[in-house]
Amino acid sequence: MSGAPTMKEREELLAIALDVTRQAAKLVEKGWRRGVRPDHKGPVDLVTEFDRQSEEFLRAALHARTRFSVTGEEGGAESSATNALTWYVDPIDGTTNFVHGHPFYCVSVGLAHGAEAILGAVVAPALSCEWTGLIAPDAADAGPHDSPGISLRNGEPCHVSSADRFVDSLLATGFPYEGRDGPNSNFEAFVAIKKQCQAVRRCGSAALDLCLVADGTYDGYWERGLKPWDVTAGAAIVRGAGGELSHYDASGLDIRRGEVIATNGKIHAALIDALARVAV
């Protein structure tokens, strides 16, 4: 397959993504609340045998069924052309939660064409939830009342919320592993925005935060210090559900840039403005 996939090809690829993500989720679920002992990639950045086994399975399965290159959190990137179709996989997004028995973790598999997320599947076994989404090839030409794609939660169509007042919004965010003094520190923004909206949640999985924007649970989400495997699947699911995605400067989302703002669209400008007023 060369170039951007057709709608039919996207549907076929999404079915593959969901199948392998479900299988990987069953694999990692065997270790949840079983006293898994992690290794440390950094002072607070954990990895487990289940992360490694899940990624090994995902790489092999996706290679066998599509032959596209795969980039994953634990195994790194394979060589590919700049605008090639690439799978981005997070074998366990929320490993710290997983290690501690917290249910907010998932397996995330997304497909990108160059810098653009085009489809994805996220399965959260402990929550009994799964999300899928794809963006139509002609989404860039969609009108204001046209759907750019389709997203599902547990097989049923899901859509972003209708909240249009920032003060009433339930938001989500996260904090990078680099700590409070790193260039992507989010503490000041968290405190400032918490004072302006209804509430802010921090649950430790970027993929799930994006999915919860897509299904209308959260009205918006922001975070920096991210990797493509953190955002590719979730970004496609948000867009397919009618949401809006950008960087902090309001430019269109490039999954490789490391930051994201995702909202229902109605509060997007307000969240960008609120972040711009924080010294970051």
C-alpha positions as CSV (number, residue, x, y, z in Angstrom):
1,M,0.0,0.0,0.0
2,S,1.4,3.4,-1.0
3,G,0.1,6.8,-0.1
4,A,-2.9,7.6,2.2
5,P,-5.2,4.6,2.6
6,T,-8.7,4.7,1.1
7,M,-11.7,4.6,3.4
8,K,-12.2,0.8,2.8
9,E,-8.5,0.2,3.5
10,R,-8.8,2.3,6.7
11,E,-11.7,0.2,7.9
12,E,-9.7,-3.0,7.2
13,L,-6.7,-1.7,9.0
14,L,-8.8,-0.5,12.0
15,A,-10.2,-4.1,12.3
16,I,-6.6,-5.4,12.5
17,A,-5.6,-2.8,15.0
18,L,-8.6,-3.6,17.3
19,D,-7.9,-7.3,17.0
20,V,-4.2,-7.1,18.0
21,T,-4.9,-4.5,20.7
22,R,-7.5,-6.8,22.3
23,Q,-5.1,-9.7,22.3
24,A,-2.3,-7.6,23.8
25,A,-4.8,-6.4,26.5
26,K,-5.6,-9.9,27.4
27,L,-1.9,-10.6,27.8
28,V,-1.2,-7.7,30.1
29,E,-4.3,-8.2,32.1
30,K,-2.8,-11.5,33.4
31,G,-0.3,-9.4,35.3
32,W,-2.6,-6.8,36.8
33,R,-2.8,-6.9,40.6
34,R,-0.5,-9.9,40.6
35,G,2.5,-8.2,42.4
36,V,4.4,-7.4,39.3
37,R,7.9,-6.1,40.0
38,P,9.0,-3.3,37.7
39,D,12.3,-2.1,36.4
40,H,13.2,1.5,36.3
41,K,13.9,3.4,33.1
42,G,14.3,6.6,35.1
43,P,13.7,7.7,38.7
44,V,9.9,7.4,38.3
45,D,9.5,5.8,34.8
46,L,8.7,2.1,35.1
47,V,8.7,-0.8,32.8
48,T,7.5,-4.4,33.4
49,E,7.8,-7.8,31.8
50,F,4.3,-7.3,30.5
51,D,5.2,-4.1,28.7
52,R,7.9,-6.0,26.9
53,Q,5.8,-9.0,26.1
54,S,2.9,-6.9,24.9
55,E,5.1,-4.9,22.6
56,E,6.8,-8.0,21.3
57,F,3.4,-9.4,20.4
58,L,2.2,-6.2,18.8
59,R,5.2,-5.8,16.6
60,A,5.1,-9.4,15.4
61,A,1.3,-9.3,14.8
62,L,1.3,-6.0,13.0
63,H,4.3,-6.9,10.8
64,A,2.7,-10.2,9.9
65,R,-0.6,-8.6,8.9
66,T,0.4,-5.3,7.3
67,R,4.2,-5.1,6.8
68,F,4.2,-1.4,7.9
69,S,7.0,-0.2,10.2
70,V,6.2,-0.2,13.9
71,T,7.4,2.3,16.5
72,G,6.9,1.4,20.2
73,E,7.7,2.7,23.6
74,E,10.0,-0.1,24.6
75,G,11.6,-1.1,21.4
76,G,12.0,2.3,19.7
77,A,11.5,3.1,16.0
78,E,12.2,1.2,12.8
79,S,13.4,3.0,9.8
80,S,10.7,4.3,7.5
81,A,10.2,7.1,5.0
82,T,9.1,10.4,6.4
83,N,5.6,10.2,5.0
84,A,5.2,6.4,5.4
85,L,2.4,4.6,7.1
86,T,3.7,3.8,10.6
87,W,2.1,2.0,13.5
88,Y,2.7,3.6,16.9
89,V,2.1,1.2,19.8
90,D,2.1,1.7,23.6
91,P,2.1,-1.8,25.1
92,I,0.9,-0.4,28.4
93,D,0.0,3.2,28.7
94,G,-0.2,3.9,32.4
95,T,2.5,1.4,33.5
96,T,2.7,3.1,37.0
97,N,-1.0,2.6,37.4
98,F,-0.7,-1.0,36.2
99,V,2.1,-1.7,38.7
100,H,0.1,-0.3,41.6
101,G,-3.1,-2.1,40.7
102,H,-4.9,1.1,39.6
103,P,-7.4,0.3,36.8
104,F,-6.5,3.3,34.6
105,Y,-4.2,1.7,32.1
106,C,-4.6,0.5,28.5
107,V,-3.0,-0.8,25.3
108,S,-2.9,1.7,22.5
109,V,-2.3,1.1,18.8
110,G,-2.5,3.9,16.3
111,L,-1.6,4.3,12.6
112,A,-0.2,7.5,11.2
113,H,0.5,8.7,7.7
114,G,3.5,10.9,8.2
115,A,2.6,13.3,11.0
116,E,-1.1,12.7,10.8
117,A,-3.0,10.2,13.0
118,I,-5.5,8.4,10.8
119,L,-6.9,5.5,13.0
120,G,-6.5,3.9,16.3
121,A,-7.7,1.4,18.9
122,V,-7.4,1.7,22.7
123,V,-8.4,-1.2,25.0
124,A,-8.6,-0.8,28.8
125,P,-9.2,-4.3,30.2
126,A,-9.7,-3.3,33.9
127,L,-12.3,-0.7,32.9
128,S,-14.0,-3.1,30.4
129,C,-13.8,-0.3,27.8
130,E,-12.5,-0.1,24.3
131,W,-12.4,2.8,21.8
132,T,-11.8,2.9,18.1
133,G,-11.6,5.7,15.7
134,L,-10.7,6.6,12.1
135,I,-10.5,9.7,10.1
136,A,-11.9,9.8,6.6
137,P,-9.5,10.5,3.7
138,D,-11.4,13.6,2.8
139,A,-11.7,14.9,6.4
140,A,-9.8,18.0,5.6
141,D,-12.6,19.0,3.2
142,A,-15.4,18.3,5.6
143,G,-17.8,21.1,6.3
144,P,-18.8,22.3,9.7
145,H,-21.7,19.9,9.9
146,D,-19.9,16.9,8.3
147,S,-18.4,14.1,10.3
148,P,-14.6,13.8,9.8
149,G,-14.7,10.1,10.6
150,I,-16.3,7.8,13.2
151,S,-15.4,6.8,16.7
152,L,-16.9,4.1,18.9
153,R,-16.9,3.2,22.6
154,N,-17.6,-0.4,23.2
155,G,-19.1,-0.7,19.7
156,E,-21.4,2.3,20.0
157,P,-20.9,5.7,18.3
158,C,-19.3,8.3,20.7
159,H,-19.1,12.0,20.4
160,V,-17.4,14.9,22.1
161,S,-19.3,16.9,24.7
162,S,-21.4,20.0,24.1
163,A,-20.1,22.1,26.9
164,D,-19.5,25.6,25.7
165,R,-18.4,27.4,28.9
166,F,-14.9,27.0,30.2
167,V,-16.0,27.6,33.7
168,D,-18.2,24.5,33.5
169,S,-15.7,22.3,31.8
170,L,-14.2,19.1,33.2
171,L,-10.6,18.9,32.0
172,A,-7.7,16.4,32.2
173,T,-3.9,16.7,32.1
174,G,-0.7,14.9,32.9
175,F,2.8,15.5,34.1
176,P,6.0,14.5,32.4
177,Y,8.5,12.1,34.0
178,E,11.2,14.7,33.9
179,G,9.9,16.3,37.1
180,R,8.8,19.7,38.3
181,D,11.9,21.6,37.0
182,G,12.0,20.3,33.5
183,P,11.1,22.4,30.4
184,N,7.7,20.6,30.1
185,S,6.7,21.1,33.8
186,N,2.9,21.4,34.0
187,F,2.4,22.4,37.6
188,E,1.8,26.1,37.1
189,A,-0.6,25.5,34.3
190,F,-2.5,22.9,36.4
191,V,-2.9,25.3,39.3
192,A,-3.9,28.2,37.1
193,I,-6.4,26.3,35.0
194,K,-7.9,24.5,38.0
195,K,-9.0,27.9,39.2
196,Q,-10.8,28.7,36.0
197,C,-12.8,25.5,35.2
198,Q,-15.1,23.1,37.0
199,A,-12.3,20.5,37.8
200,V,-9.2,19.0,36.4
201,R,-8.4,15.2,36.6
202,R,-5.0,13.6,36.3
203,C,-5.2,9.8,35.9
204,G,-1.9,8.9,34.3
205,S,-2.7,7.7,30.8
206,A,-2.6,10.1,27.8
207,A,-4.3,7.6,25.5
208,L,-7.2,7.2,27.9
209,D,-7.4,10.9,28.5
210,L,-7.9,11.4,24.8
211,C,-10.5,8.7,24.6
212,L,-12.4,10.3,27.4
213,V,-12.5,13.6,25.5
214,A,-13.8,11.6,22.5
215,D,-16.7,10.1,24.4
216,G,-17.7,13.3,26.1
217,T,-16.5,12.5,29.6
218,Y,-13.9,15.2,29.5
219,D,-14.4,18.5,27.7
220,G,-10.7,19.0,27.1
221,Y,-7.2,17.8,27.8
222,W,-3.7,19.2,27.5
223,E,-0.2,17.8,28.1
224,R,3.4,18.2,27.0
225,G,6.4,15.8,27.0
226,L,4.5,13.2,25.0
227,K,5.7,10.7,22.4
228,P,3.9,9.6,19.2
229,W,2.8,6.3,20.8
230,D,1.1,8.3,23.6
231,V,-1.1,10.3,21.2
232,T,-1.6,8.6,17.8
233,A,-4.5,6.3,18.6
234,G,-6.2,8.7,20.9
235,A,-5.9,11.6,18.5
236,A,-7.6,9.7,15.7
237,I,-10.4,8.7,18.1
238,V,-10.9,12.4,19.2
239,R,-11.0,13.6,15.6
240,G,-13.4,10.8,14.6
241,A,-15.7,11.8,17.4
242,G,-15.8,15.4,16.2
243,G,-13.2,16.9,18.5
244,E,-10.5,19.4,17.9
245,L,-6.7,18.9,18.2
246,S,-3.9,21.3,18.1
247,H,-0.6,22.4,19.7
248,Y,-0.4,25.1,22.3
249,D,0.1,27.7,19.5
250,A,-3.1,26.6,17.8
251,S,-1.3,25.0,14.9
252,G,-2.5,21.6,13.6
253,L,-1.4,18.5,15.4
254,D,1.8,16.8,14.5
255,I,2.0,13.6,16.5
256,R,5.8,13.8,16.6
257,R,5.9,17.3,18.2
258,G,5.3,16.2,21.8
259,E,2.4,18.3,23.0
260,V,-1.4,18.2,22.5
261,I,-4.5,20.1,23.2
262,A,-7.7,18.1,22.6
263,T,-11.2,19.4,23.2
264,N,-14.8,19.3,22.1
265,G,-14.0,22.3,19.9
266,K,-16.3,24.6,21.8
267,I,-13.8,25.4,24.5
268,H,-10.7,25.0,22.4
269,A,-9.8,28.7,22.1
270,A,-10.5,29.3,25.8
271,L,-8.0,26.5,26.8
272,I,-5.4,27.8,24.4
273,D,-5.8,31.3,25.8
274,A,-5.6,30.0,29.4
275,L,-2.4,28.1,28.7
276,A,-0.9,31.1,26.9
277,R,-1.3,33.2,30.0
278,V,0.7,30.7,32.1
279,A,4.5,31.0,32.2
280,V,5.6,27.6,30.8
